[in-house]
């Protein structure tokens, strides 16, 4: 299968107000991240490299010791095993996350 509709993606409730819609191949994973207003992705680490793009809205992204409010059109890159956390503001936000290799904990 080469093409997917959003309704066909695996949905994961990651935290309160945080929904992931995920698909993956052998070496890469992509997640549409939907963040409700005020949602928080708690600090965590993983072996996978992560890159992403803010599609809508804005949120504070804390990566390692750096913090920045990023908004639509901005990209981010997180190396392996670097702690990171997201805090959504007063409005909902959406982002596209890319992981390599795929996160096993997201495969359901």
Phi and psi in radians as a Rosetta constraint file:
Dihedral C 1 N 2 CA 2 C 2 CIRCULARHARMONIC -1.942 0.35
Dihedral N 2 CA 2 C 2 N 3 CIRCULARHARMONIC -0.386 0.35
Dihedral C 2 N 3 CA 3 C 3 CIRCULARHARMONIC -2.179 0.35
Dihedral N 3 CA 3 C 3 N 4 CIRCULARHARMONIC 2.501 0.35
Dihedral C 3 N 4 CA 4 C 4 CIRCULARHARMONIC -2.383 0.35
Dihedral N 4 CA 4 C 4 N 5 CIRCULARHARMONIC 2.540 0.35
Dihedral C 4 N 5 CA 5 C 5 CIRCULARHARMONIC -1.706 0.35
Dihedral N 5 CA 5 C 5 N 6 CIRCULARHARMONIC 2.612 0.35
Dihedral C 5 N 6 CA 6 C 6 CIRCULARHARMONIC -0.935 0.35
Dihedral N 6 CA 6 C 6 N 7 CIRCULARHARMONIC -0.596 0.35
Dihedral C 6 N 7 CA 7 C 7 CIRCULARHARMONIC -1.174 0.35
Dihedral N 7 CA 7 C 7 N 8 CIRCULARHARMONIC -0.286 0.35
Dihedral C 7 N 8 CA 8 C 8 CIRCULARHARMONIC -1.583 0.35
Dihedral N 8 CA 8 C 8 N 9 CIRCULARHARMONIC -0.131 0.35
Dihedral C 8 N 9 CA 9 C 9 CIRCULARHARMONIC -1.356 0.35
Dihedral N 9 CA 9 C 9 N 10 CIRCULARHARMONIC 2.634 0.35
Dihedral C 9 N 10 CA 10 C 10 CIRCULARHARMONIC -1.234 0.35
Dihedral N 10 CA 10 C 10 N 11 CIRCULARHARMONIC 2.168 0.35
Dihedral C 10 N 11 CA 11 C 11 CIRCULARHARMONIC -1.774 0.35
Dihedral N 11 CA 11 C 11 N 12 CIRCULARHARMONIC 2.326 0.35
Dihedral C 11 N 12 CA 12 C 12 CIRCULARHARMONIC -2.260 0.35
Dihedral N 12 CA 12 C 12 N 13 CIRCULARHARMONIC 2.274 0.35
Dihedral C 12 N 13 CA 13 C 13 CIRCULARHARMONIC -1.573 0.35
Dihedral N 13 CA 13 C 13 N 14 CIRCULARHARMONIC 1.760 0.35
Dihedral C 13 N 14 CA 14 C 14 CIRCULARHARMONIC -1.365 0.35
Dihedral N 14 CA 14 C 14 N 15 CIRCULARHARMONIC -0.696 0.35
Dihedral C 14 N 15 CA 15 C 15 CIRCULARHARMONIC -2.760 0.35
Dihedral N 15 CA 15 C 15 N 16 CIRCULARHARMONIC 3.023 0.35
Dihedral C 15 N 16 CA 16 C 16 CIRCULARHARMONIC -1.045 0.35
Dihedral N 16 CA 16 C 16 N 17 CIRCULARHARMONIC 2.122 0.35
Dihedral C 16 N 17 CA 17 C 17 CIRCULARHARMONIC 1.404 0.35
Dihedral N 17 CA 17 C 17 N 18 CIRCULARHARMONIC 0.188 0.35
Dihedral C 17 N 18 CA 18 C 18 CIRCULARHARMONIC -2.191 0.35
Dihedral N 18 CA 18 C 18 N 19 CIRCULARHARMONIC 1.955 0.35
Dihedral C 18 N 19 CA 19 C 19 CIRCULARHARMONIC -2.075 0.35
Dihedral N 19 CA 19 C 19 N 20 CIRCULARHARMONIC 2.295 0.35
Dihedral C 19 N 20 CA 20 C 20 CIRCULARHARMONIC -1.914 0.35
Dihedral N 20 CA 20 C 20 N 21 CIRCULARHARMONIC 2.432 0.35
Dihedral C 20 N 21 CA 21 C 21 CIRCULARHARMONIC -2.114 0.35
Dihedral N 21 CA 21 C 21 N 22 CIRCULARHARMONIC 1.980 0.35
Dihedral C 21 N 22 CA 22 C 22 CIRCULARHARMONIC -2.157 0.35
Dihedral N 22 CA 22 C 22 N 23 CIRCULARHARMONIC 2.510 0.35
Dihedral C 22 N 23 CA 23 C 23 CIRCULARHARMONIC -2.447 0.35
Dihedral N 23 CA 23 C 23 N 24 CIRCULARHARMONIC 2.750 0.35
Dihedral C 23 N 24 CA 24 C 24 CIRCULARHARMONIC -2.642 0.35
Dihedral N 24 CA 24 C 24 N 25 CIRCULARHARMONIC 2.769 0.35
Dihedral C 24 N 25 CA 25 C 25 CIRCULARHARMONIC -2.082 0.35
Dihedral N 25 CA 25 C 25 N 26 CIRCULARHARMONIC -2.771 0.35
Dihedral C 25 N 26 CA 26 C 26 CIRCULARHARMONIC -1.191 0.35
Dihedral N 26 CA 26 C 26 N 27 CIRCULARHARMONIC -0.677 0.35
Dihedral C 26 N 27 CA 27 C 27 CIRCULARHARMONIC -2.148 0.35
Dihedral N 27 CA 27 C 27 N 28 CIRCULARHARMONIC 0.023 0.35
Dihedral C 27 N 28 CA 28 C 28 CIRCULARHARMONIC -2.533 0.35
Dihedral N 28 CA 28 C 28 N 29 CIRCULARHARMONIC 2.646 0.35
Dihedral C 28 N 29 CA 29 C 29 CIRCULARHARMONIC -2.381 0.35
Dihedral N 29 CA 29 C 29 N 30 CIRCULARHARMONIC 2.520 0.35
Dihedral C 29 N 30 CA 30 C 30 CIRCULARHARMONIC -2.255 0.35
Dihedral N 30 CA 30 C 30 N 31 CIRCULARHARMONIC 2.344 0.35
Dihedral C 30 N 31 CA 31 C 31 CIRCULARHARMONIC -2.285 0.35
Dihedral N 31 CA 31 C 31 N 32 CIRCULARHARMONIC 2.229 0.35
Dihedral C 31 N 32 CA 32 C 32 CIRCULARHARMONIC -1.476 0.35
Dihedral N 32 CA 32 C 32 N 33 CIRCULARHARMONIC 2.119 0.35
Dihedral C 32 N 33 CA 33 C 33 CIRCULARHARMONIC -1.874 0.35
Dihedral N 33 CA 33 C 33 N 34 CIRCULARHARMONIC 2.107 0.35
Dihedral C 33 N 34 CA 34 C 34 CIRCULARHARMONIC -1.921 0.35
Dihedral N 34 CA 34 C 34 N 35 CIRCULARHARMONIC 2.080 0.35
Dihedral C 34 N 35 CA 35 C 35 CIRCULARHARMONIC -1.991 0.35
Dihedral N 35 CA 35 C 35 N 36 CIRCULARHARMONIC 2.124 0.35
Dihedral C 35 N 36 CA 36 C 36 CIRCULARHARMONIC -1.276 0.35
Dihedral N 36 CA 36 C 36 N 37 CIRCULARHARMONIC 2.801 0.35
Dihedral C 36 N 37 CA 37 C 37 CIRCULARHARMONIC -0.977 0.35
Dihedral N 37 CA 37 C 37 N 38 CIRCULARHARMONIC 2.300 0.35
Dihedral C 37 N 38 CA 38 C 38 CIRCULARHARMONIC 1.375 0.35
Dihedral N 38 CA 38 C 38 N 39 CIRCULARHARMONIC 0.021 0.35
Dihedral C 38 N 39 CA 39 C 39 CIRCULARHARMONIC -1.190 0.35
Dihedral N 39 CA 39 C 39 N 40 CIRCULARHARMONIC 2.608 0.35
Dihedral C 39 N 40 CA 40 C 40 CIRCULARHARMONIC -2.249 0.35
Dihedral N 40 CA 40 C 40 N 41 CIRCULARHARMONIC 2.258 0.35
Dihedral C 40 N 41 CA 41 C 41 CIRCULARHARMONIC -1.674 0.35
Dihedral N 41 CA 41 C 41 N 42 CIRCULARHARMONIC 1.927 0.35
Dihedral C 41 N 42 CA 42 C 42 CIRCULARHARMONIC -1.035 0.35
Dihedral N 42 CA 42 C 42 N 43 CIRCULARHARMONIC 2.703 0.35
Dihedral C 42 N 43 CA 43 C 43 CIRCULARHARMONIC -0.990 0.35
Dihedral N 43 CA 43 C 43 N 44 CIRCULARHARMONIC 2.370 0.35
Dihedral C 43 N 44 CA 44 C 44 CIRCULARHARMONIC -2.726 0.35
Dihedral N 44 CA 44 C 44 N 45 CIRCULARHARMONIC 2.942 0.35
Dihedral C 44 N 45 CA 45 C 45 CIRCULARHARMONIC -2.381 0.35
Dihedral N 45 CA 45 C 45 N 46 CIRCULARHARMONIC 2.732 0.35
Dihedral C 45 N 46 CA 46 C 46 CIRCULARHARMONIC -2.693 0.35
Dihedral N 46 CA 46 C 46 N 47 CIRCULARHARMONIC 2.760 0.35
Dihedral C 46 N 47 CA 47 C 47 CIRCULARHARMONIC -1.224 0.35
Dihedral N 47 CA 47 C 47 N 48 CIRCULARHARMONIC -0.402 0.35
Dihedral C 47 N 48 CA 48 C 48 CIRCULARHARMONIC -1.271 0.35
Dihedral N 48 CA 48 C 48 N 49 CIRCULARHARMONIC 2.439 0.35
Dihedral C 48 N 49 CA 49 C 49 CIRCULARHARMONIC -1.236 0.35
Dihedral N 49 CA 49 C 49 N 50 CIRCULARHARMONIC 2.608 0.35
Dihedral C 49 N 50 CA 50 C 50 CIRCULARHARMONIC -2.402 0.35
Dihedral N 50 CA 50 C 50 N 51 CIRCULARHARMONIC 2.375 0.35
Dihedral C 50 N 51 CA 51 C 51 CIRCULARHARMONIC -2.358 0.35
Dihedral N 51 CA 51 C 51 N 52 CIRCULARHARMONIC 2.744 0.35
Dihedral C 51 N 52 CA 52 C 52 CIRCULARHARMONIC -2.832 0.35
Dihedral N 52 CA 52 C 52 N 53 CIRCULARHARMONIC 3.041 0.35
Dihedral C 52 N 53 CA 53 C 53 CIRCULARHARMONIC -2.448 0.35
Dihedral N 53 CA 53 C 53 N 54 CIRCULARHARMONIC 2.296 0.35
Dihedral C 53 N 54 CA 54 C 54 CIRCULARHARMONIC -1.364 0.35
Dihedral N 54 CA 54 C 54 N 55 CIRCULARHARMONIC 2.142 0.35
Dihedral C 54 N 55 CA 55 C 55 CIRCULARHARMONIC -1.634 0.35
Dihedral N 55 CA 55 C 55 N 56 CIRCULARHARMONIC -0.627 0.35
Dihedral C 55 N 56 CA 56 C 56 CIRCULARHARMONIC -2.615 0.35
Dihedral N 56 CA 56 C 56 N 57 CIRCULARHARMONIC 2.597 0.35
Dihedral C 56 N 57 CA 57 C 57 CIRCULARHARMONIC 1.276 0.35
Dihedral N 57 CA 57 C 57 N 58 CIRCULARHARMONIC -2.760 0.35
Dihedral C 57 N 58 CA 58 C 58 CIRCULARHARMONIC -2.665 0.35
Dihedral N 58 CA 58 C 58 N 59 CIRCULARHARMONIC 2.783 0.35
Dihedral C 58 N 59 CA 59 C 59 CIRCULARHARMONIC -2.756 0.35
Dihedral N 59 CA 59 C 59 N 60 CIRCULARHARMONIC 2.751 0.35
Dihedral C 59 N 60 CA 60 C 60 CIRCULARHARMONIC -1.469 0.35
Dihedral N 60 CA 60 C 60 N 61 CIRCULARHARMONIC 2.245 0.35
Dihedral C 60 N 61 CA 61 C 61 CIRCULARHARMONIC -2.017 0.35
Dihedral N 61 CA 61 C 61 N 62 CIRCULARHARMONIC 2.140 0.35
Dihedral C 61 N 62 CA 62 C 62 CIRCULARHARMONIC -1.903 0.35
Dihedral N 62 CA 62 C 62 N 63 CIRCULARHARMONIC 2.000 0.35
Dihedral C 62 N 63 CA 63 C 63 CIRCULARHARMONIC -2.148 0.35
Dihedral N 63 CA 63 C 63 N 64 CIRCULARHARMONIC 2.038 0.35
Dihedral C 63 N 64 CA 64 C 64 CIRCULARHARMONIC 1.045 0.35
Dihedral N 64 CA 64 C 64 N 65 CIRCULARHARMONIC -2.155 0.35
Dihedral C 64 N 65 CA 65 C 65 CIRCULARHARMONIC -1.755 0.35
Dihedral N 65 CA 65 C 65 N 66 CIRCULARHARMONIC 0.142 0.35
Dihedral C 65 N 66 CA 66 C 66 CIRCULARHARMONIC -1.848 0.35
Dihedral N 66 CA 66 C 66 N 67 CIRCULARHARMONIC 2.469 0.35
Dihedral C 66 N 67 CA 67 C 67 CIRCULARHARMONIC -2.281 0.35
Dihedral N 67 CA 67 C 67 N 68 CIRCULARHARMONIC 2.378 0.35
Dihedral C 67 N 68 CA 68 C 68 CIRCULARHARMONIC -2.666 0.35
Dihedral N 68 CA 68 C 68 N 69 CIRCULARHARMONIC 2.436 0.35
Dihedral C 68 N 69 CA 69 C 69 CIRCULARHARMONIC -1.474 0.35
Dihedral N 69 CA 69 C 69 N 70 CIRCULARHARMONIC 2.105 0.35
Dihedral C 69 N 70 CA 70 C 70 CIRCULARHARMONIC -2.037 0.35
Dihedral N 70 CA 70 C 70 N 71 CIRCULARHARMONIC 2.647 0.35
Dihedral C 70 N 71 CA 71 C 71 CIRCULARHARMONIC -2.383 0.35
Dihedral N 71 CA 71 C 71 N 72 CIRCULARHARMONIC 3.139 0.35
Dihedral C 71 N 72 CA 72 C 72 CIRCULARHARMONIC -0.748 0.35
Dihedral N 72 CA 72 C 72 N 73 CIRCULARHARMONIC 2.247 0.35
Dihedral C 72 N 73 CA 73 C 73 CIRCULARHARMONIC 1.624 0.35
Dihedral N 73 CA 73 C 73 N 74 CIRCULARHARMONIC -0.126 0.35
Dihedral C 73 N 74 CA 74 C 74 CIRCULARHARMONIC -1.656 0.35
Dihedral N 74 CA 74 C 74 N 75 CIRCULARHARMONIC 2.546 0.35
Dihedral C 74 N 75 CA 75 C 75 CIRCULARHARMONIC -1.880 0.35
Dihedral N 75 CA 75 C 75 N 76 CIRCULARHARMONIC 2.801 0.35
Dihedral C 75 N 76 CA 76 C 76 CIRCULARHARMONIC -2.517 0.35
Dihedral N 76 CA 76 C 76 N 77 CIRCULARHARMONIC 2.718 0.35
Dihedral C 76 N 77 CA 77 C 77 CIRCULARHARMONIC -2.401 0.35
Dihedral N 77 CA 77 C 77 N 78 CIRCULARHARMONIC 2.260 0.35
Dihedral C 77 N 78 CA 78 C 78 CIRCULARHARMONIC -2.187 0.35
Dihedral N 78 CA 78 C 78 N 79 CIRCULARHARMONIC 1.986 0.35
Dihedral C 78 N 79 CA 79 C 79 CIRCULARHARMONIC -1.166 0.35
Dihedral N 79 CA 79 C 79 N 80 CIRCULARHARMONIC 2.930 0.35
Dihedral C 79 N 80 CA 80 C 80 CIRCULARHARMONIC -0.982 0.35
Dihedral N 80 CA 80 C 80 N 81 CIRCULARHARMONIC 2.462 0.35
Dihedral C 80 N 81 CA 81 C 81 CIRCULARHARMONIC 1.059 0.35
Dihedral N 81 CA 81 C 81 N 82 CIRCULARHARMONIC 0.468 0.35
Dihedral C 81 N 82 CA 82 C 82 CIRCULARHARMONIC -1.770 0.35
Dihedral N 82 CA 82 C 82 N 83 CIRCULARHARMONIC 2.183 0.35
Dihedral C 82 N 83 CA 83 C 83 CIRCULARHARMONIC -1.088 0.35
Dihedral N 83 CA 83 C 83 N 84 CIRCULARHARMONIC 2.466 0.35
Dihedral C 83 N 84 CA 84 C 84 CIRCULARHARMONIC -2.654 0.35
Dihedral N 84 CA 84 C 84 N 85 CIRCULARHARMONIC 2.741 0.35
Dihedral C 84 N 85 CA 85 C 85 CIRCULARHARMONIC -2.659 0.35
Dihedral N 85 CA 85 C 85 N 86 CIRCULARHARMONIC 2.614 0.35
Dihedral C 85 N 86 CA 86 C 86 CIRCULARHARMONIC -2.190 0.35
Dihedral N 86 CA 86 C 86 N 87 CIRCULARHARMONIC 2.397 0.35
Dihedral C 86 N 87 CA 87 C 87 CIRCULARHARMONIC -2.227 0.35
Dihedral N 87 CA 87 C 87 N 88 CIRCULARHARMONIC 2.007 0.35
Dihedral C 87 N 88 CA 88 C 88 CIRCULARHARMONIC -1.437 0.35
Dihedral N 88 CA 88 C 88 N 89 CIRCULARHARMONIC 2.542 0.35
Dihedral C 88 N 89 CA 89 C 89 CIRCULARHARMONIC -1.435 0.35
Dihedral N 89 CA 89 C 89 N 90 CIRCULARHARMONIC -2.597 0.35
Dihedral C 89 N 90 CA 90 C 90 CIRCULARHARMONIC -1.330 0.35
Dihedral N 90 CA 90 C 90 N 91 CIRCULARHARMONIC -0.205 0.35
Dihedral C 90 N 91 CA 91 C 91 CIRCULARHARMONIC -2.140 0.35
Dihedral N 91 CA 91 C 91 N 92 CIRCULARHARMONIC 2.684 0.35
Dihedral C 91 N 92 CA 92 C 92 CIRCULARHARMONIC -1.101 0.35
Dihedral N 92 CA 92 C 92 N 93 CIRCULARHARMONIC 2.815 0.35
Dihedral C 92 N 93 CA 93 C 93 CIRCULARHARMONIC -2.504 0.35
Dihedral N 93 CA 93 C 93 N 94 CIRCULARHARMONIC 2.786 0.35
Dihedral C 93 N 94 CA 94 C 94 CIRCULARHARMONIC -2.359 0.35
Dihedral N 94 CA 94 C 94 N 95 CIRCULARHARMONIC 2.511 0.35
Dihedral C 94 N 95 CA 95 C 95 CIRCULARHARMONIC -2.486 0.35
Dihedral N 95 CA 95 C 95 N 96 CIRCULARHARMONIC 2.812 0.35
Dihedral C 95 N 96 CA 96 C 96 CIRCULARHARMONIC -2.009 0.35
Dihedral N 96 CA 96 C 96 N 97 CIRCULARHARMONIC 2.060 0.35
Dihedral C 96 N 97 CA 97 C 97 CIRCULARHARMONIC -1.806 0.35
Dihedral N 97 CA 97 C 97 N 98 CIRCULARHARMONIC 2.446 0.35
Dihedral C 97 N 98 CA 98 C 98 CIRCULARHARMONIC -2.093 0.35
Dihedral N 98 CA 98 C 98 N 99 CIRCULARHARMONIC 2.323 0.35
Dihedral C 98 N 99 CA 99 C 99 CIRCULARHARMONIC -2.182 0.35
Dihedral N 99 CA 99 C 99 N 100 CIRCULARHARMONIC 2.473 0.35
Dihedral C 99 N 100 CA 100 C 100 CIRCULARHARMONIC -2.519 0.35
Dihedral N 100 CA 100 C 100 N 101 CIRCULARHARMONIC 2.230 0.35
Dihedral C 100 N 101 CA 101 C 101 CIRCULARHARMONIC -1.188 0.35
Dihedral N 101 CA 101 C 101 N 102 CIRCULARHARMONIC 3.020 0.35
Dihedral C 101 N 102 CA 102 C 102 CIRCULARHARMONIC -0.992 0.35
Dihedral N 102 CA 102 C 102 N 103 CIRCULARHARMONIC 2.552 0.35
Dihedral C 102 N 103 CA 103 C 103 CIRCULARHARMONIC -1.394 0.35
Dihedral N 103 CA 103 C 103 N 104 CIRCULARHARMONIC 2.082 0.35
Dihedral C 103 N 104 CA 104 C 104 CIRCULARHARMONIC -1.104 0.35
Dihedral N 104 CA 104 C 104 N 105 CIRCULARHARMONIC -0.587 0.35
Dihedral C 104 N 105 CA 105 C 105 CIRCULARHARMONIC -1.227 0.35
Dihedral N 105 CA 105 C 105 N 106 CIRCULARHARMONIC -0.201 0.35
Dihedral C 105 N 106 CA 106 C 106 CIRCULARHARMONIC -1.664 0.35
Dihedral N 106 CA 106 C 106 N 107 CIRCULARHARMONIC -0.156 0.35
Dihedral C 106 N 107 CA 107 C 107 CIRCULARHARMONIC -1.491 0.35
Dihedral N 107 CA 107 C 107 N 108 CIRCULARHARMONIC 1.862 0.35
